[in-house]
Amino acid sequence: MDESSSRAAILHDLIARLHGPAGTGEALRDISQACESARVAGLGSDIEAMAALDGATADLDPILRESALAYVSGDLGRYSRILDMLDNVLDLAPLDGINQIYWSMQRQLFLMRMDMTSVPDFVAGRVLPFYERFLTQISLRLGLAPAARPVGKPATGRVVMVTNQFLSDQHQPSRDLLTQVVRLQRELGRTVLALNTNMMPDRYHSPFIPPFAAAVEERLSGDQTIRFGNDTVRLLSSTAPGITAGKLNGFFSAVEEFDPDLVIAFGGSVIVADLLVATRPLLCIPTTSGQTISLADIVLDYGGRTVPPGDGRLARSWRPFRLGMALRQDDDVASRAEFGAADDAFLYVVVGNRLDTEVDTAFIALLEQVLDAVPHGEVLFAGPVDTLPKRLADSRHAARFRCLGHVERIGALLRLCDVFLNPRRTGGGGSAAHALASGLPILAFDSGDVASIAGPGFLVSDDDAFIERSVALAAQPVLLSRSREDARSRFAAVKREESDPNQLPVYMDEAVDLYRLRS
């Protein structure tokens, strides 16, 4: 089948899927897979194909239609239309449906599936204002009225840290939260209460493509004490589904009783924290790179030094910072045989918790070109997978690709490898830090968390440079040895940036002062 016929078949299948069932998670996932095939085939840049898709889906549910066509094309203009539709019914539509659409959209932005040049100010100009209007509706419709802390009230030395999702100390953002709490307690002498709010949707409430539902750790419910190393963290959690008055008021009552001097939103779009912005000083610590959605007076950077564009709220609230990461301690020694790798192979490794999505067709093609030029090369994939093994099995280098699943002894694995390869993605900062700590050279594109951690010396500009550098590291032992030393030096530099004991308390005090000025 020639390329034209193949594209026509993919388009026909996608149209048929969109006109089929869309009322179950399985049906939505099938439609999403058809959209992914169309995206990979390049239909999004085919004017005639997109016009045909537009015309053939004109009578479908508008959320289904616009989100699916946005998936194929990456056009943020279609997300803008979805936000316009939601604005028209913001006071009537179910809150959980709006929330699920919002987070599904955010997920696509996080996965770098959208063309940010199609609407350059989309995050600051569209998403942030919509998020603020959404929170206003939550407050109005649920009758929320959290008690304000009087200005001038004596300090208590207490801090509340709020997150949308806490899973376990093996989940990097959750582990990072525990690290920040422990630092506040141990280094700054603060008493901290952490709130695990689970405000992201845990089920599908709309036909948005692709659908998103967050994991919830059911065993974390109520008031608990979590042990982290030699320290303990008080964690108050709710696993109740949805956005309800009872759930939100429960958290507000806990905050009022605890009476913190400051609320810290850990991550972006932390609904419970942002609903408290009028009642308490609020600071935001992001868990990933990029523009962070938050109503806080101060929003710290993940690790960069670039001010958000423009002069709006995101630019005014931004402050330079580097998130301190807690790496899993792993001093074990392992052999390559334990991971099914040959002793004489040049080992590339890809690490992540979303490999099914992040290792897409384009990245597999890139890896194939690397292996074409490195006959003794192998690629290991460390992280939970479902669909990736089947796609790798279709590769001409299937025998040299190996999925390891979740690797408990990640440090031991990384010390056996030669190069850490990073796909185009936002996340992965924790795995990059582990790689540098192991003296493992990184190869990444200039965007996302890994780029922030790795620094300019390990970044490439395009696919050709990625292949060239990957091959050179395998062919030149001196270059590889020097790159290993550079990795260790970069890790030391990152740790120095993290360890400034004076940086965070200054920002915390500033947040309190800014609250006093606007109250």
C-alpha positions in Angstrom: 0.0 0.0 0.0 1.5 3.4 -1.0 1.6 6.3 1.4 -1.4 8.0 -0.1 -3.6 4.9 0.2 -2.3 4.3 3.7 -3.3 7.8 4.8 -6.7 7.4 3.3 -7.2 4.2 5.1 -6.2 5.8 8.4 -8.5 8.7 7.8 -11.4 6.4 7.0 -10.8 4.4 10.2 -10.6 7.5 12.3 -13.9 8.9 10.9 -15.6 5.5 11.5 -14.3 5.4 15.1 -15.5 8.9 15.8 -19.0 8.0 14.6 -19.0 4.8 16.6 -19.6 4.3 20.4 -18.0 6.9 22.7 -19.7 6.1 26.0 -17.2 3.8 27.7 -13.5 4.1 28.6 -12.7 1.3 26.2 -14.4 3.2 23.3 -12.6 6.4 24.1 -9.3 4.6 24.2 -10.0 3.0 20.8 -10.8 6.5 19.4 -7.6 7.8 21.0 -5.5 5.1 19.3 -7.1 6.0 15.9 -6.2 9.6 16.6 -2.6 8.6 17.5 -2.3 6.7 14.2 -3.5 9.7 12.3 -1.1 12.0 14.2 1.9 9.8 13.5 0.9 9.5 9.8 1.1 13.3 9.5 -2.6 13.9 8.8 -2.5 16.9 11.0 -0.4 18.8 8.5 -2.4 17.6 5.5 -4.8 20.4 4.7 -7.1 18.2 2.6 -7.2 15.4 5.1 -8.1 17.8 8.0 -10.7 19.5 5.8 -12.3 16.0 5.2 -12.1 15.2 8.9 -13.7 18.5 9.8 -16.5 18.0 7.4 -17.2 14.4 8.3 -17.4 15.1 12.0 -19.4 18.4 12.0 -22.4 16.8 13.7 -20.6 15.0 16.5 -20.4 16.0 20.2 -18.3 19.2 20.0 -16.0 18.2 22.9 -15.4 14.8 21.2 -14.8 16.4 17.8 -12.6 19.3 18.8 -10.4 17.3 21.2 -9.9 14.5 18.7 -9.0 16.9 15.9 -6.7 18.7 18.3 -5.0 15.4 19.1 -4.4 14.8 15.4 -3.3 18.3 14.5 -1.8 19.7 17.7 -3.7 22.9 17.0 -4.4 24.8 20.2 -7.1 26.8 18.4 -9.3 23.8 18.9 -8.6 23.8 22.7 -9.5 27.5 22.6 -12.9 26.6 21.1 -13.4 24.0 23.9 -12.7 26.6 26.5 -15.2 29.0 24.8 -17.8 26.2 24.9 -17.2 25.6 28.6 -17.3 29.3 29.4 -20.8 29.4 27.8 -22.1 26.8 30.3 -19.7 27.3 33.2 -22.5 28.0 35.6 -24.5 25.0 34.5 -22.2 22.2 33.4 -21.3 19.5 36.0 -18.1 20.5 37.9 -16.6 17.0 37.5 -17.1 17.1 33.8 -15.4 20.5 33.5 -12.6 19.3 35.8 -12.0 16.2 33.7 -11.8 18.2 30.4 -9.4 20.7 32.1 -7.1 17.9 33.3 -7.2 16.0 30.0 -6.2 19.1 28.2 -3.4 19.8 30.7 -2.2 16.2 30.2 -1.8 16.8 26.4 0.2 19.9 27.1 2.4 18.1 29.6 3.0 15.3 27.1 4.1 17.9 24.5 1.5 16.7 22.0 0.3 20.2 21.2 1.9 22.9 18.9 2.5 25.7 21.3 3.2 28.1 18.4 -0.4 27.7 17.1 -1.7 29.9 20.0 1.5 31.3 21.6 -0.1 32.8 24.7 -2.4 29.8 25.3 -1.3 29.0 28.8 -1.1 32.6 30.2 -3.9 34.1 28.0 -6.4 31.3 27.9 -5.8 28.5 30.5 -5.0 30.6 33.5 -8.0 32.9 33.2 -10.3 29.9 32.5 -8.9 28.2 35.6 -9.6 31.2 37.7 -13.2 31.4 36.4 -13.6 27.7 37.1 -12.5 28.1 40.7 -15.0 31.0 41.1 -17.8 28.7 39.9 -16.7 26.0 42.3 -16.9 28.5 45.2 -20.3 30.0 44.1 -22.0 26.7 43.3 -20.8 24.9 46.4 -21.2 27.8 48.8 -17.6 27.7 49.9 -16.4 30.3 52.5 -13.1 29.3 54.0 -12.2 31.5 57.0 -9.5 34.1 56.4 -6.5 34.5 58.7 -6.5 38.0 60.2 -3.7 40.2 59.0 -1.3 40.9 61.8 -2.1 37.8 63.8 1.0 36.4 65.5 3.0 33.8 63.6 2.5 30.2 64.5 5.5 28.7 62.7 3.1 26.3 60.9 2.8 25.6 57.2 0.3 23.6 55.2 1.5 22.0 52.0 -1.2 20.9 49.5 -0.9 18.5 46.6 -3.4 17.2 44.0 -2.0 13.7 44.3 0.2 11.7 46.7 0.8 8.0 45.9 3.9 6.7 47.7 7.6 7.5 48.4 8.4 5.5 45.2 6.4 8.1 43.1 8.9 10.9 42.3 6.6 14.0 42.9 5.3 12.4 46.1 8.8 11.7 47.2 9.8 15.3 46.4 6.9 16.6 48.5 8.1 14.6 51.5 11.6 16.0 50.9 10.3 19.6 51.0 8.2 18.9 54.1 11.2 17.4 55.9 13.4 20.3 55.0 10.8 22.8 56.3 10.6 20.8 59.5 14.3 20.1 60.0 16.1 23.1 58.5 13.5 25.9 59.1 11.9 24.6 62.3 8.4 24.7 60.9 5.5 22.4 61.8 4.0 21.1 58.6 0.6 19.5 57.7 0.5 18.0 54.2 -2.9 17.7 52.4 -3.4 15.0 49.8 -6.5 16.3 48.1 -6.9 14.0 45.1 -8.7 16.7 43.1 -7.8 15.4 39.7 -10.5 13.2 38.1 -10.2 9.5 38.8 -12.8 8.5 36.2 -14.2 9.7 32.9 -16.9 12.3 32.9 -16.7 13.6 29.3 -15.9 12.3 25.8 -12.6 14.3 25.6 -9.9 12.6 23.5 -7.6 11.3 24.9 -9.3 10.8 28.2 -7.4 11.2 31.4 -8.0 9.7 34.9 -5.6 10.0 37.7 -4.4 7.2 40.0 -5.7 7.3 43.6 -4.0 5.4 46.5 -7.0 4.1 48.4 -5.0 3.2 51.5 -4.1 6.8 52.1 -7.3 8.1 53.6 -7.8 10.3 56.7 -5.2 11.6 59.1 -1.9 9.5 59.0 1.7 9.8 59.8 4.1 8.9 57.0 7.7 7.8 57.8 10.3 9.1 55.4 13.8 8.1 56.3 14.3 9.1 59.9 11.6 11.7 59.8 7.8 11.7 60.0 5.3 13.7 58.0 1.7 14.3 59.0 -0.6 13.6 55.9 -4.3 14.3 55.7 -5.9 12.7 52.7 -9.3 12.2 51.1 -10.0 9.6 48.5 -13.6 10.7 48.1 -14.3 11.1 44.3 -15.2 14.3 42.7 -15.5 18.0 43.6 -17.9 18.2 46.5 -18.7 20.7 49.3 -18.1 18.1 51.9 -14.6 17.2 50.7 -13.5 20.8 50.2 -14.9 22.1 53.5 -13.2 19.2 55.3 -9.8 20.5 54.0 -10.7 24.1 54.8 -11.7 23.2 58.4 -8.4 21.3 58.8 -6.5 24.4 57.6 -8.4 26.7 59.9 -7.8 24.5 62.9 -4.1 24.1 62.1 -3.8 27.9 61.5 -0.7 28.0 59.2 1.2 31.2 58.5 1.5 30.1 54.9 -0.1 27.7 52.4 2.2 26.1 49.8 0.7 24.6 46.7 3.0 21.7 45.6 2.5 21.5 41.9 0.3 23.4 39.4 -3.5 23.8 39.4 -3.7 22.8 43.1 -7.4 23.5 43.5 -7.7 23.4 47.3 -4.7 25.7 47.7 -5.9 28.2 45.1 -9.3 28.3 46.7 -7.6 29.6 49.8 -5.8 32.5 48.0 -8.1 35.1 49.5 -7.7 33.8 53.0 -4.1 32.9 53.5 -0.6 33.7 52.1 0.0 31.4 49.2 3.2 30.2 47.5 3.6 27.6 44.8 6.4 25.1 44.3 6.1 23.5 40.9 6.8 19.8 40.3 7.7 20.2 36.6 9.1 22.7 34.1 7.1 25.0 31.9 4.5 27.6 32.9 2.8 26.7 36.1 -0.9 27.4 36.6 -1.4 28.9 40.0 -3.1 31.8 41.7 -0.3 32.2 44.3 1.5 35.5 44.8 4.8 33.7 44.3 5.3 30.8 41.9 8.8 29.4 42.0 10.6 28.0 39.0 11.3 24.3 38.7 15.0 24.9 37.9 15.3 27.4 35.1 16.2 31.1 35.1 13.9 32.3 32.4 11.0 34.6 33.3 7.7 33.7 31.7 6.9 35.9 28.7 4.8 39.0 29.0 3.9 41.1 32.0 0.9 39.2 33.3 0.2 37.3 36.5 2.6 34.4 35.7 5.5 36.7 34.9 4.8 38.8 38.0 4.6 35.9 40.4 7.7 34.0 39.0 10.8 33.6 41.2 14.0 31.7 40.3 14.3 28.4 42.2 15.4 24.8 41.9 13.3 22.0 43.3 15.3 19.7 45.6 14.9 16.1 44.5 15.1 13.1 46.8 16.8 10.2 45.0 16.3 6.7 46.1 19.4 5.5 47.8 20.7 2.5 45.9 24.3 1.3 46.4 23.7 -2.2 45.1 26.0 -3.8 42.6 24.3 -5.7 39.8 25.4 -7.5 36.7 24.2 -6.9 33.1 23.0 -10.5 33.0 20.4 -9.6 35.7 18.8 -7.3 33.2 19.3 -9.5 30.2 22.0 -7.3 28.6 25.1 -8.5 26.9 28.4 -7.7 28.6 29.9 -6.4 25.4 26.9 -4.3 24.4 26.9 -0.5 24.3 23.9 0.1 26.6 21.5 3.0 26.0 18.7 3.4 28.6 15.3 5.2 28.6 13.7 5.6 32.0 10.1 6.8 32.8 6.7 6.1 34.3 4.9 7.0 31.0 6.9 5.1 28.5 3.8 3.9 26.6 3.1 7.5 25.7 6.5 9.1 25.7 8.2 6.5 23.5 6.2 7.2 20.5 6.6 6.0 16.9 8.9 9.0 16.1 11.2 8.2 19.0 11.4 4.5 18.1 12.4 5.5 14.6 15.1 7.7 16.0 16.4 4.8 18.1 16.4 2.5 15.1 18.6 4.9 13.3 21.0 5.0 16.2 21.2 1.2 16.3 21.7 1.1 12.5 25.0 2.9 13.2 25.9 1.1 16.4 25.9 -2.7 15.7 26.8 -3.6 19.3 24.1 -1.2 20.7 21.1 -2.2 22.8 18.3 -0.1 24.3 16.8 -0.8 27.7 13.5 0.7 28.8 13.0 1.0 32.6 9.5 1.7 33.8 6.0 0.3 33.7 4.7 -0.5 30.2 1.6 -2.0 28.6 1.5 -1.2 24.9 5.2 -0.4 24.3 6.5 -4.0 24.0 4.1 -4.8 21.1 5.3 -1.7 19.2 8.9 -2.6 19.8 8.3 -6.1 18.6 7.4 -4.7 15.1 10.8 -3.0 14.9 13.6 -4.2 12.7 15.8 -4.0 15.8 13.3 -5.8 18.1 15.9 -8.2 19.4 18.0 -5.2 20.6 15.1 -3.5 22.5 14.3 -4.7 26.0 11.5 -3.6 28.3 12.4 -4.2 32.0 9.2 -2.9 33.6 9.6 -1.2 37.0 13.2 -1.4 38.2 13.5 -1.2 42.0 17.3 -0.9 41.9 17.4 1.9 39.4 20.8 3.1 40.5 22.3 -0.3 40.0 20.9 -0.4 36.5 22.1 3.1 35.6 25.6 2.3 36.7 25.7 -0.5 34.2 24.6 1.6 31.2 26.5 3.9 28.9 24.1 6.7 27.8 20.7 7.9 29.1 18.5 8.8 26.1 15.5 11.1 26.7 12.5 11.4 24.4 10.7 14.7 23.8 8.7 15.0 27.0 8.0 17.3 29.9 8.7 14.9 32.8 11.6 12.7 33.7 13.6 15.0 35.9 14.0 12.5 38.7 15.4 9.9 36.3 17.8 12.4 34.9 19.1 13.3 38.3 19.6 9.6 39.0 21.6 9.3 35.8 23.8 12.3 36.6 24.4 10.9 40.1 25.5 7.6 38.5 27.9 9.4 36.1 25.7 8.5 33.2 25.8 10.9 30.2 22.4 12.3 29.2 21.2 13.0 25.7 18.1 15.2 25.5 16.3 17.8 23.5 16.2 21.4 24.8 12.9 21.3 26.6 11.3 19.8 29.7 12.4 18.7 33.1 15.3 16.6 31.9 16.8 19.6 30.0 16.5 21.7 33.2 18.4 19.0 35.2 20.9 18.0 32.5 22.0 21.5 31.5 23.2 22.8 28.1 26.2 20.4 27.8 23.9 17.4 27.4 21.3 18.9 25.0 20.9 18.7 21.3 18.9 20.8 18.9 17.3 18.3 16.5 17.0 14.6 15.5 20.2 14.6 13.4 22.3 15.9 16.3 20.7 13.4 18.6 21.7 10.5 16.3 25.2 11.9 15.7 25.9 12.3 19.4 24.5 8.9 20.3 26.7 7.3 17.7 29.8 9.3 18.7 29.5 8.3 22.4 29.5 4.6 21.3 32.5 5.0 19.0 34.8 7.3 21.0 35.8 5.9 24.5 37.6 9.2 25.3 34.4 11.2 24.6 32.4 8.8 26.7 34.8 9.0 29.6 34.8 12.8 29.5 31.0 12.9 29.3 30.8 10.7 32.4 32.9 13.2 34.3 30.8 16.0 33.0 27.7 14.2 34.3 29.1 14.0 37.8 30.1 17.6 37.7 26.7 18.6 36.5 25.1 16.6 39.4 27.3 18.4 41.9 26.3 21.8 40.4 22.6 20.9 40.6 22.9 19.8 44.2 24.6 23.1 45.1 21.7 25.0 43.6 19.2 22.9 45.6 21.1 23.3 48.9 20.9 27.1 49.4 19.3 27.2 52.8 18.3 30.9 52.6 16.4 30.8 49.3 13.0 29.3 50.3 12.5 31.2 53.6 13.0 34.5 51.8 10.3 33.6 49.4 8.0 32.4 52.2 8.4 35.7 54.0 7.7 37.6 50.8 4.5 35.7 50.2 3.3 36.6 53.7 4.2 40.3 53.0 2.3 40.2 49.7 -0.8 38.8 51.4 -0.7 41.6 53.9 -0.5 44.1 51.1 -3.6 42.8 49.3 -5.7 42.1 52.4 
